[in-house]
Amino acid sequence: MNQPSTLPFLAAALGAFWVWLAVGSFRHRWIGPKGLAWIIVWLAALGAWGLTTSHLAIAGDYETQMFYSLLPGLWLPLVPIALTAIMVLASPSLRHALLTIAYRRTRAMVLIHALRIAALGSLYKVYIGAFPAFFAYFVGLPDFLFGLSALALGLSGKWNVLGPRGLIVWNLVGIAVILPAPFLIQLGLPGPFHTFTSLPDGRALFEFPMVLAPTLVVTFFITLNAIQAAAVWLGNGADAHAPSGGHDELKGSAPA
């Protein structure tokens, strides 16, 4: 039985967040028309994937033995990441726009991860018997704690204290807490690696709206971690000044 979920809201909030960042950056002339257009195309592509995976879940296509035989836990969560990587490699304009925005709007890029506090809901769903405990404890709880760190850093301005290297490490931690997810999902699905057999198992993650977590929302968050880490690393390489002041940006040259 499907439970109420914040996931559709989170997906919409992430899209709206990037539209806001892109339009604001265009108005500040940090990015050009091509960069803005490519970001809209990127968001539209991710949105189309979100609708597709939602439809497949609602239609029951994620509940078949054929689907489980494909070992989906190991690759399906990577679809948004692969889509983003292909578009970034194909379009210098998109690459420049993403890196420039992430470099200029440091505080906003930190604060958006406070939405990961919503992972606390997975622990409540374990309590009511609607979510796999193995996934909530090993992925949901660390994700929730990372969201708390984002809230603390963003609201207090302590992201400035971290400096460029510290901010890169923080973003890498944001990726690392999610890395076990594909393997854990697969261990909870029917097939040769089915280890966590107590219900609810990994199949609960492929029901709508929960399917939006592994196939879109969570991977979107770690994609943002990767973008900011790359932006700070490239910006730090061009200008080795640590962030200072209370501005929502890292001072220095924006990455090209």
N, C-alpha and C positions, 0 to 999 in steps of 0.2 A: 504493500500500500504506500502511495506517494505521500510524503510529509511536506508541510510548508517549508520553504527554503528561501534564503536570501540570494541564491546564486543568479537568478535572472537579473535581480537588481544590481548585483556586483558586476555582471557582464556589461550591463547598460552604463553603470557608473564609470567603468574603465574606458569605455568608448567615448563617453561624454568628456571625461578628463582629458583624453588626448585631443579631442576636437578643440577644447578650451585652450590647451597648451599650444596647439598648432596655430589657431587663429590669433592668439595673443602674440606669438613669436613672429607671425607674418606682419602684424601691425607694428611691431618694434623693428621690423626689417632685419630680423635675425635669419629668417629664411625667405626664399623667394616664392613666386607663384607655383613654380614646378614642385618645389619641396612641399608646399601646402597640398597641392593636388595629389602628390604621391602618398602623403599620409592619409588622405581621405580614401584613396584606392586601397591602401593597406588595411585600414579599419573596415572598409566594405568587404574585403576578402575574408577577414577574420569573422566578421558578422555573418557572412554567407556560410562559413564553416560552422559557426555556432547554430544556425538554423538547420543546417544539414544534419549535424550530429543529434540535435534535439528531435528532428523528424524520425531519424533511424531508431532512436530510443523509444519514442512513442509508438512507432509502427511495430515494435517487437523484433527488429532486425538484430539487435544486440543480445537477443535471448536464444539464439539458435546454436546448435552444436557446430555448424559450419563456422560460425563466427568465433566460437571458443577455440576451434582447432587452429585458427590463425595466430594464436598467442597474442591477442590484442593489447593486453596490458603492457607489453614490451614496446609497442610502437604507436598505438593510437594516441596516447598523450603527447607524442612528439609532432603531430601534424601541424599545430599552429606554429611551433618553433621552426619546423622545416619550411613552412610557407613564408614566414618572416625572413628566414635566412636567404631563401631563393630571391625574394623581392629586394632585399638589401644588396645582395651581390649583383643583381641585374640592374639596379637603378642607383647611380651615384647621387642623384638628387634626393632620394629617400634616405640613403645612408647619411648624407650630410645633414639633412633636416633632423633626423632622429638624434644624431650625436650632438648637434648644436643645441637642440631643445633640452636634452638631458643634462648638458653641461651648464647651460644658462639657468635652468630652473631646478637647481639642486634640491632646495627645500621641498618643493612640490613633489619631486620624484621620490623623496624620502617619505613624505607624509602619505602618499597614496597607498603605501604598503600597510598603513594602519588598518586598512580594510581587511587585512588578513586576520584581524582579531575575530572576524566572523567564523573562523575555523573552530572556535569554542563550541559552536553549534553541533559539531560532530560528536563532541563528548556528551552533550545532552542527548543526542540521538542514540548513542550507545546505551545510555541509562534507560531509555524507553524501549530498547531492543530493536531499533530501526536502522542501525549502522554498524558495520564491522569494527569490533574493538581493536583488532590488530592495526588497522589503518588509522584510526583516531589517535591511538597512543603514540605510534611511531612517526606519523606525518602530521596529523591535525594539531596535536599539542605543541610540537616544535614550531609549526607555522603560526599558531596563536601567539607564542612567545616572541617570535620575530615581529609580528604585528605590533605587540606592545612596545618593542624597542623602537619601531618606526614612529609610533605615537610620541614616545618620550623624547626621541631625538628631534623630531620635527617641531613639536610645540615648544621645547626648551631652547632650541637653537644650538644644541650641543653637537649637531652634525659638523659645525665649524671646527669644534675642538678635535674631531677625528682627523682632520687633514685629508688630503687626497688619498694617501695610502690606506688610511683607516676606513675611508668611505668605500674604497674598492674592496677591502676585506669584508666590510659589513655586507655589501651586495653579494659577495661570493658566499657568505654564510646564508643569505636568503635563498640562494640557489641550492646550497648543500642540504638544507633541511628538507628539500623536496626530492632529492636524488633517489632515495629509497622507494619512492612511490610506484614507479612502473613495475619494479620487481615484486613489491608487496601486492599490487593489484593482481599480477599474474599468479602469484601463490594462492590467491583467493578465488581463482576461476577454475571451472571444470577443465580437466586436461592433465597432461603428464606431470605438471608441477603443482597440482592442487594440494596444498598443505593445510591452509586454514579452512577447514571444512564445516565448522560450526556456523549455523545460520544466525544472522545474515552474514554472507560471505562477500567476496568481491563483486558478485553480480549486482549487489545493491548500488554500486557505483555507476552502473550503466542503465539505471532507471531515470526517467525524467522527473524532476529537474536536476537530480544529483549528477547526471552525466555531464553537465556543464562544468563541474569541478575538474575532473581529470582531463577532459578533452578541450577545455578552453580557458576557464578562469585562472586556475592554478598555473598553467603554462604561460598565460599572459603575464602574470606577476613575475615569474622568473625570467621571462623575456625582458621585462623592464629592468630587472636586476642586471642582466647582462648588458643591456644598452647603456645604463648609467655607469657601470664599471668600465666599459670600453671608452665612454666619453671622458670620464675623469682620467683614465690612464693616458689617452691620447692628448687631452688638454694639459695634463701634468707634464707630458713629454715636451709640449711646446712651450710651456711656461711653468716653471717649478715652484710657483708661489702657492702656499697653503691657503685655503679659503679663509677669509676674514670678514669682519663686520656682520651685520644681520641681514644681508641681502639674500634673496632667493636665487643665488647663482654662485658659481666658482669664478673668481676673478681671473683674468688672463685671456689669452687668445682662445677663441672657440675653435673646435676641431674642424678641419676642412674635409 
